[in-house]
Amino acid sequence: MKAVRPQSLLELITFELMYVGFMFEGLFGSNMSFSHDMSDWLNMNINREWIDTNVKWKDFGTGVRLGKLARQDKISLVLYDCECEVEVDAFMPHMHPGGEAYLVLEGEVYDDEGTYPKGSIVWMNPGSHHNPKTREKTLILVLWPNGVKTI
């Protein structure tokens, strides 16, 4: 097996998450998504002032805004910032051709698969789809290894 040397931090993060995803897919099947609450040992202090000053936001007018942090080829790293009382359909139902990994930095995310409080990391397998919702003011760090498509 030839060693892979990532060219950037974004490639390294994507490579590691894809490896974990493929490992779980091999163990549990292709429809397996997983999450883990890391809030008991992960302490995060979010600098909202820095985020608001340095992140360029796209406001969807639904109480949800998207901030693009990094992009390389089809790989994207973004922030979602959600008001506490967003509309039920603030997030469009969507699918992830290359999977999705996200870390809940503030608030809580929930969907048909479960509830993910602050400190939760969630992996969605390639081809998976969902329609997430939030409770409270919520900030989510999201990695899309191969983009996102609305369904």
Buried (B, 14 or more C-beta within 10 A) or exposed (E): EEEEEEEEEBBEBBEEBBEBBEEBBEEEEEEBBBBEBBEEEEEBEEEEEEBEEEBEEEEBEBBBBBBEBEEEEEBBBBBBBBBEEBEEEBBEEBBBBBBBBBBBBBBBBEBEBEEBBBBBBBBBBBEBBBBBBBBEBBBBBBBBBBBBEEE
